[in-house]
Amino acid sequence: MTKHVSDGKVYRRLSEQEINELMARGCVAVDWTRVEVPEGPFDTSRLSNVEFSGDVRIGRLDGTFQRPGGLTRNSLISDVTLHNVTVGDGVFIRHVANYIANYDIADGVYIDNIDSLVGTLDSTFGIGTEVSVLNETGGREVPVYERMSAQTAYLIAMYRHHPEMVGRLVGMVKEHADSLLGQRGRVGCNAELTNCGTITNVNIGDYARIKGATRLKDGSIASSESDPVTVGRDVIAAGFVFASGSRVDDGAVVHHCFVGQASVLSHLFSAHDSLFFANCNCENGEAAAIFGGPYTVTMHKSSLLIAGIFSFLNAGSGSNQSNHMYKLGPIHQGVVERGSKTTSDSYILWPAKIGAFSLVMGRHVNHPDTSKLPFSYLIENRNESFLVPGVNLRSVGTIRDAQKWPRRDKRKDADQLDSINFNLLSPYTVGKMMAGIKLLNDLERTAGATAERFAFQAMTIDARALRRGREYYGMAIDKFMGNSVIHRLGDRHVASDGELRAILRPTNPAGKGKWVDICGMFAPKSEVDRLADDIAAGRISTLSELENRWKQIHSAYYDMEWTWVADHLKEWCGKNVDEITRDDVRAIITRWLDSVTALNHMLLDDARKEYSLQSRTGFGIDDPTGEADNDFVSVRGQFDADPFVKMVQDHIVTKTALAQSALALLG
């Protein structure tokens, strides 16, 4: 009897008796000699009403499946047409209305009640699909692939001024896509496909759960055992890549999209030509041509994100942008830097650029650019845009966001694709605040110290807001710089100024100059430029080499951060590393503690507003004068018992102790 070896397993043709048994169970074949089973005994009773076409190989049907509700089902193949299919061990395949063609189905797969599973041998399974982010008419297309990181996509989309580098990167992805042409589709081990419609040219990873999807075409589902992908009911998707841990569910419609690790698109959300990286959460609304960096969140039916780049975003209900002015079409784009929020019914007319950790309220049609003034409020009042610099530094919401993002990292896959830095203060944001102070000083000097309002790029800054913003920036800079000095000293005793300077001298040559936010990862611009040049020159020639380079830059963050701090010591405290003394550092620590304490007290004052009389409106619904306080306390608790308040109070105590310890180490 003819035998073949595949994947370490030995297969043989069916015996005449087995063929007769299968025929008696309603099975038919165009050519029985092209049907193979494992060497040894084969249980034909596990097959019924199966039509075999082309080359079909079936594994051992000896598995069991525990279904919800306690039902146990044994492996079988029933009511299906198989055309050029390999089936692994311990599978369950039943009720395929049309057929399965040109697929390799791994061990432990469960398929029940689907319309079809077809590979056409001319697909790249969504790999290389061009996603037209930011500009719907083209120019920033990103070809997607299974292991794409936010950083790599950022280079392709945003560094079009470096065409040689972009061309090389796109070529790497195309080479990978071309290698898939002519291949059969794959369903990974222990995957589940139930109650689905048509699935065409979709590579399905291990442990994926596809339940009730309506139509999936030309895609890759990069599921893994540690972090399975879920595709749920009524989902329609074409030209897509779903990374590990992602969930696309509840009627979501996805066309030409990448959905990153642990991201969720659900509740009728629709998206086209968009990228969503790690931990995005999008429900009910719509996205069109967006670059959704990590933690892009939009939850409301009336919200539209369009033609913008976002990260760590919280979009309020009714948030909207426009990317055209009825002239040459939808060609305009917007940038909303990390950590920003848009309030209900906010609107921005692109092009515009919103600075990091800002809040946008109202309608803004004069193309605001607040990127030089982070942590600000942009507020509309009587059709005029008012900017309040730095005020978000004292906001409870800003600090809570910075604390919750690491806790809400739902990625379970140890192989994390996106490099994410959660720091609120960094050379990126602090550098902007330093430049922001100079900008505010220039505005005040130009208009005069007695001016009540200052005009800045079609926005208005009140005099009081300008001066307080400058104060907030100063405290934040003191906090960051002092914190960096203290952590650089560590727990080492410093016996002399010479010893101090040796400790503070930078050990990494990279870090000077401008820093950038590469969609979740902070890095010196010089390092990103060097990486781009290495790609263009062919010194980085594969996607895996690029992955490793990103991780190297990310892991060196704190060394490079200190290089930046050391480079700015002269500007900040009047002395460079080779001039600084222990007395200078004592002054730095005192200045740092004053700023930390002042900012924390501002946070407590902001938090106290949540316990004001106004906040109690609506409590004690049937007896607001007699029961409002008791009702409020039973639901919201007391101010002093609030977890955030206690955290801030503890933070003051901890930092005071840290300052005392650092001072003691200086002798």
VOGU-3710 file (C-alpha; in Angstrom, 3 decimals, decimal comma):
1> mtkhvsdgkv> 0,000/0,000/0,000  1,378/3,441/-0,959  2,592/5,500/1,992  3,564/9,157/2,351  5,251/11,075/5,147  4,065/14,600/5,980  5,004/16,667/9,035  6,519/13,566/10,596  3,321/11,557/10,189  2,843/8,567/7,892
11> yrrlseqein> -0,259/8,487/5,682  -1,699/5,804/3,423  -4,472/5,361/0,910  -7,834/3,986/1,935  -8,406/0,259/1,730  -11,211/-1,095/-0,403  -13,132/-2,065/2,721  -12,794/1,440/4,165  -13,995/2,939/0,891  -17,057/0,711/0,943
21> elmargcvav> -17,773/1,644/4,553  -17,489/5,334/3,751  -19,737/5,016/0,718  -22,301/3,265/2,895  -22,208/6,335/5,144  -23,034/8,689/2,283  -19,452/9,629/1,350  -18,385/10,074/-2,268  -15,097/10,895/-4,008  -14,055/11,984/-7,458
31> dwtrvevpeg> -10,953/9,785/-7,028  -10,612/7,641/-3,910  -6,884/7,134/-4,546  -6,299/10,779/-3,690  -7,756/10,434/-0,187  -5,224/9,545/2,516  -5,544/8,650/6,199  -3,024/7,931/8,994  -1,151/4,648/8,978  -2,818/2,030/11,143
41> pfdtsrlsnv> -6,510/1,493/11,984  -8,886/4,212/10,794  -12,368/4,702/12,226  -14,667/5,286/9,250  -17,667/5,691/11,574  -16,448/9,235/12,324  -17,228/10,356/8,747  -20,604/10,760/7,059  -21,946/12,603/4,024  -18,499/13,833/2,989
51> efsgdvrigr> -17,610/14,622/-0,622  -13,898/14,317/-1,414  -12,387/16,247/-4,297  -8,747/16,622/-5,285  -6,059/15,665/-2,754  -7,466/15,195/0,738  -5,547/14,037/3,805  -7,319/13,315/7,106  -5,727/12,845/10,540  -6,859/10,718/13,452
61> ldgtfqrpgg> -10,411/11,516/14,533  -9,907/10,705/18,192  -10,434/14,012/19,975  -13,217/15,302/22,232  -14,542/18,839/22,720  -16,154/20,270/25,823  -18,810/22,721/24,715  -20,556/25,426/26,770  -23,252/24,022/29,010  -21,414/20,749/29,617
71> ltrnslisdv> -21,978/19,137/26,199  -19,231/16,751/25,048  -18,667/16,163/21,351  -16,343/13,678/19,693  -14,221/14,330/16,631  -15,989/13,782/13,304  -16,285/15,031/9,743  -19,844/15,290/8,470  -21,940/17,077/5,868  -19,068/18,805/4,088
81> tlhnvtvgdg> -17,269/18,899/0,748  -13,467/18,877/0,994  -11,404/19,960/-2,003  -7,596/19,876/-1,719  -7,693/19,956/2,068  -5,435/18,630/4,806  -7,159/17,900/8,111  -5,153/17,424/11,324  -5,777/15,153/14,291  -8,749/15,431/16,613
91> vfirhvanyi> -10,890/17,841/14,574  -14,625/18,422/14,405  -16,031/19,539/11,029  -19,778/19,560/10,429  -22,454/21,371/8,455  -20,467/23,301/5,860  -23,182/24,513/3,491  -20,911/24,930/0,466  -17,381/23,571/0,754  -13,850/23,846/2,119
101> anydiadgvy> -11,156/24,267/-0,537  -7,386/24,714/-0,535  -6,927/24,848/3,225  -4,662/23,168/5,762  -6,602/22,583/8,962  -4,446/21,935/12,035  -5,028/19,680/15,037  -7,920/20,273/17,388  -9,897/22,608/15,112  -13,663/22,899/15,662
111> idnidslvgt> -15,777/23,924/12,625  -19,561/23,832/12,822  -22,269/25,423/10,694  -20,416/27,699/8,308  -21,135/28,586/4,711  -17,701/28,138/3,133  -13,969/28,229/3,774  -12,137/28,818/0,507  -8,623/29,626/-0,597  -8,246/30,740/-4,210
121> ldstfgigte> -4,426/30,354/-4,389  -4,001/33,899/-5,704  -4,239/35,814/-2,416  -1,703/37,210/0,057  -4,205/36,864/2,932  -4,399/40,605/3,549  -0,625/40,973/3,835  0,495/43,968/1,798  -2,971/45,533/1,739  -2,424/49,269/1,378
131> vsvlnetggr> -4,168/51,327/4,036  -4,617/54,961/2,966  -4,235/56,654/6,343  -4,583/60,407/6,952  -5,032/61,314/3,306  -7,888/59,401/1,701  -6,727/60,402/-1,764  -3,362/58,693/-1,220  0,214/59,592/-0,445  0,634/57,937/2,974
141> evpvyermsa> -0,352/54,332/2,219  0,854/51,756/4,740  1,069/48,110/3,571  0,092/45,984/6,563  1,537/42,695/7,767  1,147/40,394/10,781  3,998/41,762/12,919  3,654/45,430/12,075  4,382/47,766/14,988  3,082/51,273/15,504
151> qtayliamyr> 6,634/52,529/15,106  7,223/50,885/11,724  3,855/52,084/10,423  4,719/55,596/11,632  7,920/55,595/9,588  6,098/54,467/6,453  3,218/56,936/6,815  4,874/60,019/8,292  8,420/60,000/6,863  7,515/60,549/3,218
161> hhpemvgrlv> 10,268/63,148/3,134  12,659/60,155/3,148  11,535/58,329/-0,016  14,485/55,923/-0,191  13,736/54,622/3,307  10,000/54,360/2,661  10,627/52,534/-0,613  12,874/49,994/1,105  10,363/49,388/3,900  7,465/48,968/1,502
171> gmvkehadsl> 9,636/46,603/-0,536  10,269/44,402/2,525  6,536/44,071/3,136  5,876/43,383/-0,553  8,495/40,644/-0,574  6,781/39,008/2,380  3,375/39,351/0,699  4,643/37,876/-2,575  5,924/34,809/-0,725  2,304/33,966/0,184
181> lgqrgrvgcn> 0,991/33,937/-3,376  -0,075/30,465/-4,442  -0,188/29,138/-0,873  -3,164/27,411/0,680  -5,007/28,951/3,569  -4,426/27,774/7,127  -6,606/27,226/10,169  -4,352/27,025/13,223  -4,505/24,423/15,956  -7,453/24,536/18,361
191> aeltncgtit> -9,150/27,313/16,418  -12,949/27,484/16,384  -15,247/28,533/13,531  -18,960/28,373/14,287  -22,131/29,804/12,719  -20,206/31,834/10,140  -20,895/32,927/6,585  -18,265/32,966/3,859  -14,576/32,942/4,742  -12,333/33,486/1,721
201> nvnigdyari> -8,542/33,707/1,703  -8,159/34,187/5,438  -5,229/32,746/7,379  -6,513/31,873/10,838  -4,023/31,544/13,698  -3,906/29,158/16,634  -6,757/29,281/19,154  -8,698/31,909/17,198  -12,413/32,149/17,969  -14,596/33,075/14,991
211> kgatrlkdgs> -18,229/32,945/16,054  -21,036/34,245/13,879  -18,962/36,346/11,484  -20,887/37,211/8,321  -18,118/37,651/5,769  -14,334/37,594/6,032  -12,162/38,051/2,961  -8,441/38,506/2,326  -7,135/38,693/5,846  -4,759/37,318/8,461
221> iassesdpvt> -5,786/36,549/12,030  -2,533/36,382/14,002  -3,987/34,574/16,992  -1,865/32,751/19,570  -2,450/30,347/22,435  -1,453/32,958/25,015  -3,669/35,660/23,507  -6,378/34,391/21,119  -8,196/36,600/18,619  -11,995/36,785/18,724
231> vgrdviaagf> -14,115/37,638/15,688  -17,777/37,805/16,639  -21,284/37,961/15,316  -22,197/39,849/12,135  -18,643/41,076/11,527  -17,784/41,964/7,928  -14,091/42,408/7,160  -11,989/42,609/3,987  -8,296/43,349/3,486  -7,346/43,145/7,155
241> vfasgsrvdd> -4,840/41,970/9,737  -5,976/41,208/13,305  -3,084/40,957/15,785  -3,009/38,670/18,823  -5,509/39,422/21,565  -7,648/41,657/19,380  -11,437/41,416/19,325  -13,667/42,462/16,435  -17,270/41,842/17,391  -20,944/42,816/17,396
251> gavvhhcfvg> -21,511/43,900/13,824  -18,247/45,778/13,263  -17,498/46,536/9,602  -13,786/46,682/8,774  -12,300/47,435/5,351  -8,566/47,729/4,757  -7,523/47,921/8,414  -4,917/46,717/10,875  -6,214/45,940/14,371  -3,385/45,755/16,892
261> qasvlshlfs> -2,732/43,625/19,943  -5,528/43,642/22,547  -7,533/46,205/20,580  -11,333/46,049/20,401  -13,669/47,122/17,590  -17,274/46,349/18,433  -20,910/47,472/18,759  -21,474/48,330/15,084  -18,234/50,297/14,786  -17,208/50,866/11,181
271> ahdslffanc> -13,711/51,598/9,932  -11,968/51,847/6,621  -8,352/52,531/5,691  -7,365/52,809/9,339  -4,715/51,480/11,693  -5,447/50,647/15,325  -2,481/49,722/17,481  -2,238/48,194/20,950  -5,135/48,570/23,383  -7,381/50,723/21,211
281> ncengeaaai> -11,063/50,509/22,101  -13,550/51,673/19,467  -17,299/51,181/19,685  -20,463/52,490/18,035  -18,911/55,238/15,931  -16,834/55,487/12,785  -13,208/55,835/11,742  -12,017/56,846/8,299  -8,355/56,988/7,299  -7,038/57,349/10,856
291> fggpytvtmh> -3,703/56,377/12,315  -4,865/55,145/15,703  -1,838/54,832/17,942  -1,952/52,887/21,232  -4,954/53,571/23,470  -7,060/55,426/20,917  -10,518/55,271/22,499  -13,873/56,288/21,017  -17,063/54,822/22,465  -20,039/56,812/21,196
301> ksslliagif> -22,423/56,406/18,269  -22,183/59,965/17,037  -18,374/60,186/17,043  -16,293/60,276/13,871  -12,518/60,123/13,755  -11,235/60,984/10,305  -7,890/61,687/8,618  -5,978/62,179/11,851  -3,185/60,610/13,857  -4,051/59,935/17,495
311> sflnagsgsn> -2,664/58,104/20,524  -3,796/57,825/24,138  -6,943/59,624/22,969  -10,288/59,794/24,721  -12,892/61,024/22,225  -16,117/62,386/23,697  -19,572/61,811/22,247  -20,153/63,650/19,015  -16,437/64,333/18,438  -15,886/65,172/14,800
321> qsnhmyklgp> -13,339/66,527/12,351  -13,485/67,622/8,712  -10,739/66,829/6,227  -11,893/68,938/3,291  -13,130/72,428/2,566  -15,114/71,603/-0,583  -12,232/72,449/-2,900  -9,810/69,693/-3,909  -11,481/66,954/-1,896  -10,588/65,246/1,396
331> ihqgvvergs> -6,902/66,090/1,350  -6,371/67,715/4,756  -5,014/65,900/7,778  -4,780/66,519/11,486  -2,463/65,638/14,344  -3,698/65,125/17,886  -0,690/64,402/20,051  -0,723/61,815/22,811  -2,973/62,006/25,839  -5,546/64,446/24,485
341> kttsdsyilw> -9,291/64,495/25,082  -12,162/65,860/23,051  -15,355/66,786/24,863  -18,889/66,092/23,696  -19,757/67,742/20,367  -16,242/69,051/19,833  -15,207/69,814/16,263  -11,882/70,578/14,577  -11,469/71,676/10,988  -8,345/70,096/9,543
351> pakigafslv> -5,554/70,906/9,040  -4,807/71,380/12,714  -2,363/70,187/15,350  -3,285/69,674/18,994  -0,516/69,556/21,597  0,114/66,624/23,929  -2,238/66,064/26,871  -4,639/68,788/25,795  -8,405/69,088/26,105  -10,508/70,305/23,175
361> mgrhvnhpdt> -13,944/71,765/23,896  -16,276/73,329/21,355  -15,867/74,051/17,644  -12,586/75,240/16,143  -12,460/76,246/12,480  -9,299/78,373/12,299  -6,818/75,487/12,017  -5,335/75,704/15,523  -1,770/74,587/16,208  -1,184/74,166/19,948
371> sklpfsylie> 1,706/71,708/19,640  4,153/74,141/21,261  1,948/74,488/24,343  1,126/71,015/25,724  -1,153/70,273/28,684  -3,534/73,032/27,558  -7,264/73,623/27,204  -8,540/74,717/23,792  -12,004/76,155/24,415  -14,533/77,822/22,147
381> nrnesflvpg> -16,353/80,888/23,415  -18,653/82,789/21,045  -16,994/81,339/17,969  -13,540/82,315/19,250  -10,825/79,806/20,202  -9,271/80,416/23,616  -6,093/78,631/24,694  -5,300/78,048/28,373  -1,666/76,866/28,533  -0,455/74,231/30,976
391> vnlrsvgtir> -3,666/74,004/32,991  -3,985/70,247/32,421  -0,893/69,718/34,598  -3,036/70,367/37,653  -5,947/68,216/36,426  -6,871/65,038/38,260  -7,945/63,512/34,951  -4,482/63,879/33,431  -2,768/62,088/36,306  -5,421/59,365/36,477
401> daqkwprrdk> -4,996/58,730/32,752  -1,234/58,412/33,109  -1,716/55,882/35,901  -4,468/53,836/34,286  -2,848/53,260/30,886  -0,219/50,800/32,173  -2,878/49,016/34,230  -5,106/48,722/31,174  -2,477/47,094/28,998  -4,408/43,942/28,088
411> rkdadqldsi> -1,712/42,359/25,929  -1,126/38,784/27,131  1,200/37,835/24,305  4,803/37,910/25,565  5,825/38,980/22,060  4,610/42,580/22,192  4,839/44,391/18,867  4,396/48,028/19,928  7,006/49,759/22,075  5,047/51,946/24,496
421> nfnllspytv> 6,419/54,507/26,942  3,787/55,580/29,484  5,742/58,458/31,084  3,776/61,658/31,504  6,925/63,790/31,650  9,728/63,020/29,219  12,283/64,892/27,106  9,513/65,112/24,506  6,936/66,885/26,686  9,430/68,775/28,866
431> gkmmagikll> 11,260/70,033/25,788  7,973/71,397/24,503  7,299/73,075/27,859  10,718/74,725/27,835  10,008/76,055/24,361  6,498/76,970/25,531  7,863/79,217/28,288  9,984/81,066/25,732  6,951/81,401/23,462  4,799/82,833/26,249
441> ndlertagat> 7,574/85,235/27,233  7,850/86,413/23,621  4,084/86,945/23,382  4,084/88,989/26,585  7,114/91,019/25,532  5,685/91,760/22,095  2,199/92,786/23,269  3,379/94,415/26,482  3,101/93,377/30,114  -0,130/95,327/30,570
451> aerfafqamt> -1,989/93,562/27,743  -5,081/91,666/28,841  -5,140/89,294/25,871  -2,555/87,830/23,560  -3,168/86,622/20,004  -1,489/83,398/18,974  -2,221/81,654/15,642  -5,901/82,583/15,438  -6,320/81,793/19,145  -6,594/84,030/22,178
461> idaralrrgr> -4,685/83,642/25,450  -5,841/85,661/28,451  -3,090/87,392/30,395  -3,847/85,503/33,597  -3,841/82,176/31,716  -0,489/83,051/30,125  1,194/83,794/33,441  -0,257/80,803/35,236  0,619/78,547/32,299  4,221/79,705/32,514
471> eyygmaidkf> 4,146/78,908/36,234  2,710/75,417/35,661  5,343/74,667/33,037  8,100/75,788/35,373  6,925/73,482/38,160  6,603/70,529/35,793  10,099/71,102/34,420  11,496/71,295/37,959  9,686/68,058/38,789  11,050/66,191/35,785
481> mgnsvihrlg> 14,612/67,500/35,941  14,913/67,017/39,701  13,440/63,546/39,494  16,001/62,613/36,829  18,882/63,907/38,967  17,671/61,986/42,032  17,272/58,743/40,103  20,685/59,193/38,502  22,265/59,455/41,948  20,385/56,368/43,136
491> drhvasdgel> 21,422/55,176/46,580  25,117/55,986/46,240  26,899/58,110/48,844  28,640/61,079/47,262  31,765/62,150/49,114  33,003/64,916/46,815  32,023/67,173/43,941  34,339/65,189/41,652  32,563/61,969/42,549  29,229/63,678/41,932
501> railrptnpa> 30,266/64,809/38,453  31,478/61,302/37,571  28,059/59,893/38,482  26,168/62,560/36,553  28,302/62,340/33,416  26,185/60,739/30,620  27,060/57,199/29,510  25,046/57,148/26,287  26,063/59,492/23,459  22,498/59,544/22,104
511> gkgkwvdicg> 19,791/61,736/23,564  20,797/65,320/22,851  18,592/67,602/20,806  14,980/67,187/19,808  12,914/64,207/20,943  9,888/62,791/19,139  6,922/60,592/19,968  7,001/57,714/17,472  3,409/56,714/18,077  3,776/55,635/21,691
521> mfapksevdr> 7,579/55,443/21,928  9,772/58,386/22,930  13,114/58,635/21,149  15,706/61,227/20,161  15,059/62,482/16,639  18,694/61,744/15,830  18,210/58,037/16,603  15,104/57,807/14,432  16,900/59,567/11,590  19,850/57,198/11,963
531> laddiaagri> 17,523/54,213/11,812  15,819/55,612/8,706  19,207/56,136/7,047  20,226/52,562/7,878  17,066/51,265/6,205  17,657/53,400/3,128  21,274/52,239/2,884  20,358/48,562/3,283  22,092/48,168/6,651  18,678/47,111/7,962
541> stlselenrw> 17,375/44,755/5,305  14,683/42,669/6,980  11,570/43,357/9,018  12,923/41,294/11,922  16,093/43,413/12,025  13,912/46,502/12,153  11,906/45,049/15,059  15,094/44,453/17,019  16,314/47,984/16,344  13,102/49,519/17,667
551> kqihsayydm> 13,396/47,426/20,825  17,013/48,513/21,323  16,040/52,181/21,115  13,101/51,664/23,461  15,168/49,775/26,063  17,806/52,538/26,105  15,230/55,214/26,967  16,403/56,087/30,475  20,080/56,301/29,534  19,205/58,589/26,630
561> ewtwvadhlk> 16,799/60,564/28,815  19,665/61,341/31,192  21,857/62,458/28,285  19,118/64,956/27,392  18,779/66,144/31,001  22,536/66,587/31,363  22,602/68,552/28,122  19,957/70,939/29,510  21,393/71,414/33,016  23,127/74,643/32,001
571> ewcgknvdei> 19,876/76,102/30,667  17,867/74,925/33,668  20,102/75,480/36,685  22,992/77,541/35,300  25,710/74,884/35,413  26,683/71,937/33,284  27,723/68,501/34,570  31,412/69,417/34,853  30,613/72,485/36,982  27,867/71,216/39,269
581> trddvraiit> 28,488/70,860/43,017  26,785/69,027/45,862  25,350/72,342/47,029  23,802/72,770/43,571  22,220/69,340/43,807  20,883/70,121/47,275  19,199/73,184/45,794  17,856/71,068/42,918  16,339/68,552/45,342  14,700/71,315/47,383
591> rwldsvtaln> 13,337/72,929/44,231  12,081/69,537/43,055  10,257/68,812/46,313  8,611/72,247/46,320  7,295/71,684/42,786  6,109/68,134/43,470  4,309/69,250/46,624  2,722/72,275/44,949  1,469/70,247/41,983  0,076/67,582/44,300
601> hmllddarke> -1,820/70,151/46,313  -3,271/71,504/43,066  -4,407/67,970/42,246  -6,072/67,672/45,644  -7,860/70,983/45,103  -9,051/69,757/41,712  -10,221/66,462/43,203  -12,090/68,296/45,953  -14,357/69,799/43,293  -15,772/66,313/42,738
611> yslqsrtgfg> -17,122/66,441/46,303  -18,556/69,965/46,139  -22,192/70,875/46,749  -22,685/71,278/43,014  -21,514/67,700/42,430  -24,273/66,514/44,772  -27,000/67,783/42,479  -29,274/64,847/41,659  -28,522/62,926/44,846  -31,240/62,279/47,413
621> iddptgeadn> -33,718/62,226/44,556  -36,948/62,326/46,612  -35,602/64,421/49,494  -32,711/66,535/48,166  -32,529/68,768/51,232  -32,531/65,972/53,799  -30,938/62,973/52,153  -28,624/64,344/49,439  -25,488/64,226/51,608  -26,120/60,695/52,877
631> dfvsvrgqfd> -27,006/59,475/49,398  -23,882/61,097/47,958  -21,595/59,597/50,605  -23,080/56,124/50,206  -22,420/56,231/46,452  -19,289/58,355/46,112  -17,725/58,095/49,561  -15,821/60,721/51,520  -13,107/62,949/50,050  -10,400/61,746/52,443
641> adpfvkmvqd> -11,240/58,105/51,701  -11,066/58,481/47,921  -8,341/56,137/46,540  -6,909/58,838/44,290  -6,832/61,385/47,097  -5,081/58,911/49,374  -2,603/58,134/46,604  -1,741/61,830/46,163  -1,411/62,323/49,915  0,839/59,269/50,167
651> hivtktalaq> 2,827/60,566/47,197  3,633/63,774/49,085  4,885/61,748/52,069  6,899/59,391/49,868  8,566/62,156/47,885  9,386/64,096/51,057  11,131/61,003/52,407  12,926/60,517/49,092  14,200/64,104/49,205  15,497/63,636/52,746
661> salallg> 17,215/60,409/51,758  18,817/62,002/48,696  20,055/64,950/50,764  21,562/62,581/53,328  23,527/60,779/50,603  25,206/64,072/49,715  26,763/64,365/53,180
//
